[in-house]
């Protein structure tokens, strides 16, 4: 579903990605591992269209993403890509359900329909008693599950996750990891996850290792 060819990215005189080529299948949990500074997060940002490469192509579900103009890329990202980060980045002034609704509202889904879908997702994730709670009223594990629901609200082709369990205790970490595989099995969701967590990497359907700006 995702095909990147000869992706190069530099910051000043430092070349972080040195001609990365990779194909990623759908409906799988894919772990990208490797030492700090290997280029994992930079690659994830490019695959997620948050950053442009200096050169190379990215095809997602048949769409040559970087051939689109900026508004087209933003629209594609909103409609087809979800994100989960180490720090949940929930908006503190909004409730759980309002946070989850945000990407759908940006996509011009009606508030009633967005709220219905958000409630379904939060219920599925075991948070039906937390609809009206703000992030400060939620545990770390609950906040991250709200972030997962937000990532899923627009039925994305793929969810990109950058160290999603890096800020969680061992029990919440295990719960989050198991959730990814439940979502793969029950929703056919694709996850591409940058992680230093060995347990998660070993559970993944596909484990890819980066070092010095390339897959090895």
N, C-alpha and C positions, 0 to 999 in steps of 0.2 A: 504493500500500500504506500510505503514511503521509499523513495529512491533518491539518494543524494549522490552526486557525481563530482569528484575533484573539487571539494569545498576547501577554499583557502581563506584564512582570516588572519590579519595582522593588526597589531596595535603598535604604532610607531615602528621601531626597528625589530620588534619581537613578533615572529610568525607563530601564532598559537595553533592554527590548523594547517596542516601541510598536505593538502590534496586528499581530503577524506572522501572515500567512496563507500557507501553502505546501502543495503536494501533491508527494510524492516517489514515483516509480515503483519497482517491484521489479526485481531482477536488473540493476541499473545501478550504476556508480560515479559518485557525485554529489559534487562538490566545492563547499564553501561558502567563499568568499573575501571579503576586505575588510580594511580597516585595523584595527589594534589598537583595542579599545574599541568596535567596531561591534556587539557583542552575539553574536558567532558561538559562543563557548564556552558562554555562558548558554543560547542556544537549543539547542545540542547536548545539554546536560545535561537540559533539559526534554523534548526529543524522546526521550532515553534513559531518562526517568522517574527520573533521579537528583535532580531538583529539581521542585517544583510551581510552576506559573505563578500569578500573582495572579488572572488570569481568562483565559478562552479554553478551547478544547477540543482534545484530541488523540485521533485515531482511528488505531490501528495494526491493520491486517488485520481491520477491522470491529469492533474492541474499543475502547469508550470508556474509555481507560485510567484517567483520573483520576476516573472514577465509582466505581472500585474502592476498597476500604479498603486501608490501608497494607500488610497482609500479602498481599492480592491483587495489589497493584502489584509487590511484591517477588517474588512467585511468577511473575508475567508477565514481569518483567525477566530473571529467572534462566532461564526457559524459552525466551524469544523474542528476547533482545537480547544482543549481544556488544559488548565495548569494547576498544579499543586506544588507549593514551595515549602522549604523547611519552616519558614515562619508564615503563618496562615494568611497574612495580609487581609484579614477581614476588616470591614469598616466599623470602627468602634461605636459610632452613634446609631447604627442600624441593628435591628434584631437578626436572629439567625435566618428567618425566612426572607427578610428583606435583602440580606447579603446574597442568599442563593438566587434570588430573582434578578439580580443586577444584569448578568449577561443576557438573559432573555429579554429584559426591557430594552437593552441596547439594540437587540435584534428586532425591536418593535413588536414583540409579542404583547398582547394585552395583559394588564396587571392581573386580571382574574385568571387567565390561562397560566401565566407565569407562577402565580401563587399556588394554583392547583398542582402543577408539576413539582414545585419546590416542596410542597407538603408531602407528596408521594415519595420523593427522594429522601427527605429527612426521616420519614416514617420507615422507609426501607433500611436506612442507616441507624435505626434505633434512637432517633432524636425527636420523636413525636411529642415528648414532654418538654421540648426546648424551643418550640417555634418562636416564642415571643421573648426569649432571653437574648440579651446583648453579649458580645464576645467576652467582656469582663466577668460575666456571670457563668461562663462555661469553663470546664476543665480543658487542659491542653489537648487531650484526646478528642473531646467534643468539638473544640474549635477546628481541629484538623478534619474531622468528619464533615463539618459544615463546609469547609473549603473543598472537600471532595464533591459534595452535593453541588456546590457552585460550579465546579469544573464539568459536571455532567448535565447541567440544566438544558443545554442546547443540543443534546444528543451528539457529542463530538465524534469525529472519526477516530481521534486519538487523544489521550491525556498524557501530557509531559509532566514529569514530577522530578524536582531537583532536591535530593536529600529529604524526602517528605517525612521521614521518621526521625530525622537527626535531632529534633528538639523534644522528643517524647521519652517517657520512662519505658522500662522494658515491657510492661504489660500493654500499655497503649501502642507501643511499637509493634508488638506481635499482633494485636487486634487490627491495626492499620494494614499490615502486610497481608493478613488473611483476607481483609476486605478487598484488596486489589484482585485476588484470585476469585473471590465470590462474584465480583463485578464482571470479570472476564467470562466466567461460566454462565451467569444468569443474564447478562446484558450483551455479551459478545464484545466487551470493551477492550480496546487496545491500550496498553500502558507502556511508555518508554521512560525508564526511571534511572536517573543518575544516583548512585548510592555508594557509600563506603561500608554499608552493612552486609557482612558476609552471609548472614542467614537469608536475607532477602535475595541477594544475588544467586545463591545456590538454589532457592525455590523457583527462580524465574524459568520461563520456557526457553529463553535464549539469553546467554550471558556474553557480552562483548567487552573486550579489554582495550583501553586506550593507553598509550604511552607516548609522550613527546609529540603530540599533535597528530597521531595516526592510530588506527586500529592495528593491533598486533595479534 
